[in-house]
Amino acid sequence: MRITRIVWFLIMIAAGIALGLYYTWIISPVKFVDATFYDLRQDYKADYVLMTAEIFSKDPVLFQTILRLDRLMSESPEQAVDDAIKIAESLGYAETDLNLLYQLNAAIGGSEETKEPGDLFIEYITPEIPESTNELPAETIPSDAAPTEDNPFAPGDENG
């Protein structure tokens, strides 16, 4: 009697698992929807900014960091870091994490007060390239450097 109860119990567990998998895979599968960084909760946004600050501390490339922060679609990268600092302080992040956020804030030009989005100005300076001439002045060419034989590719040549 006891063995038949154990066998039936195992059969019912297997049947429950099989029915559950059939329902979730065939009848009502999960529909994946693309989400953006903007859709994250505020604490997850703060975690993302903290991860960006950790990357910046290891590899300080400001342009890549601003691109990462721009994914949050905040008013500006400075605003995203400022919001993350406020949330991190309210949630009690570790002091080392807060220091990373403050260092990132200082690196991107943020401050305690929120700046306007237009306050970030990146100036691109292109170096001046001197105009090169293909002809050298006549006085720099020695007279004995002139070719002595005729040009074989000149028009009117009999070989062509």
C-alpha positions in Angstrom: 0.0 0.0 0.0 2.8 2.4 0.9 4.7 1.8 -2.3 1.7 2.4 -4.5 1.1 5.8 -2.7 4.7 6.8 -3.4 4.4 5.8 -7.1 1.2 7.7 -7.6 2.6 10.7 -5.8 5.6 10.7 -8.2 3.3 10.2 -11.2 1.1 13.2 -10.1 4.2 15.4 -9.6 5.5 14.5 -13.1 2.0 15.2 -14.5 1.9 18.6 -12.8 5.3 19.5 -14.1 4.4 18.4 -17.6 1.1 20.3 -17.6 2.8 23.4 -16.2 5.5 23.3 -18.9 2.9 22.7 -21.7 0.8 25.7 -20.5 3.8 28.1 -20.2 5.5 27.0 -23.4 2.6 26.2 -25.8 -0.6 27.8 -24.6 0.6 31.1 -23.0 4.3 31.7 -23.6 6.1 34.8 -22.3 6.0 37.8 -24.6 9.3 39.7 -24.5 9.0 43.5 -24.9 12.0 45.7 -25.5 12.5 48.1 -22.7 14.8 51.1 -22.5 17.0 52.4 -19.7 14.4 55.1 -19.3 11.9 52.5 -18.1 14.1 51.4 -15.2 13.1 52.2 -11.6 15.1 55.0 -9.9 17.2 52.6 -7.8 18.2 50.6 -10.8 19.1 53.8 -12.6 21.3 54.7 -9.6 22.9 51.3 -9.9 23.5 51.8 -13.6 25.2 55.2 -12.9 27.3 53.6 -10.2 28.4 50.9 -12.7 29.3 53.6 -15.1 31.3 55.4 -12.4 33.1 52.1 -11.7 34.0 51.7 -15.4 35.1 55.4 -15.5 37.4 54.9 -12.5 39.1 52.0 -14.3 39.1 53.5 -17.8 38.6 57.3 -17.7 37.3 57.9 -21.2 34.9 60.8 -20.7 33.2 60.5 -24.1 32.3 56.9 -23.6 31.1 57.7 -20.1 28.8 60.5 -21.3 27.4 58.1 -24.0 26.6 55.5 -21.3 24.9 58.1 -19.1 23.0 59.5 -22.1 21.2 56.1 -22.4 19.2 57.0 -19.3 17.5 59.7 -21.4 17.7 62.1 -18.5 17.8 65.9 -19.1 21.6 65.7 -19.1 24.3 63.4 -17.9 25.0 65.7 -15.0 21.3 65.4 -14.0 21.5 61.6 -14.2 24.5 61.6 -11.9 23.0 64.1 -9.5 19.8 62.0 -9.3 21.8 58.9 -8.7 23.7 60.6 -5.9 20.5 61.6 -4.2 19.0 58.1 -4.5 22.3 56.5 -3.3 22.4 58.7 -0.3 18.8 58.0 0.6 19.2 54.2 0.1 22.4 54.1 2.2 25.0 53.1 -0.4 28.5 52.3 0.8 30.9 55.2 1.2 33.2 53.9 -1.5 30.3 53.8 -3.9 29.3 57.4 -3.0 32.9 58.5 -3.6 32.8 56.9 -7.0 29.6 58.8 -7.8 31.1 62.1 -6.6 34.3 61.6 -8.6 32.1 60.9 -11.7 30.1 64.0 -11.0 33.3 66.1 -10.8 34.7 64.6 -13.9 31.7 65.4 -16.1 31.4 68.9 -14.7 28.4 68.4 -12.4 28.0 70.2 -9.2 25.7 70.1 -6.1 23.2 72.3 -7.9 21.6 71.1 -11.1 22.9 72.6 -14.3 20.8 73.3 -17.3 21.2 70.8 -20.2 22.8 73.5 -22.4 25.6 74.2 -20.0 27.7 71.3 -21.3 29.8 72.6 -24.2 32.4 70.4 -26.0 34.7 72.4 -28.3 36.2 70.5 -31.1 39.5 72.0 -32.3 40.8 70.9 -35.7 44.5 71.4 -36.2 45.5 73.8 -39.0 46.9 71.8 -41.9 49.2 73.8 -44.1 48.5 73.9 -47.8 51.0 71.7 -49.5 52.3 72.5 -53.0 53.4 69.8 -55.4 55.9 72.1 -57.0 59.2 73.0 -55.4 60.8 76.3 -56.0 63.3 76.3 -58.8 66.2 77.3 -56.5 65.8 74.1 -54.4 66.3 71.7 -57.3 70.0 71.2 -58.2 70.7 71.6 -61.9 72.5 68.3 -62.2 69.3 66.5 -60.8 67.4 67.1 -64.0 66.6 63.9 -66.0 68.9 63.3 -69.0 67.0 60.7 -71.0 63.6 61.2 -72.7 60.4 60.2 -71.1 59.3 56.8 -72.5 55.6 57.6 -71.7 55.5 61.0 -73.4 52.9 61.4 -76.1 54.1 60.9 -79.7 56.4 58.1 -78.6 56.8 55.4 -81.3 56.6 52.6 -78.7 53.0 53.3 -77.7 
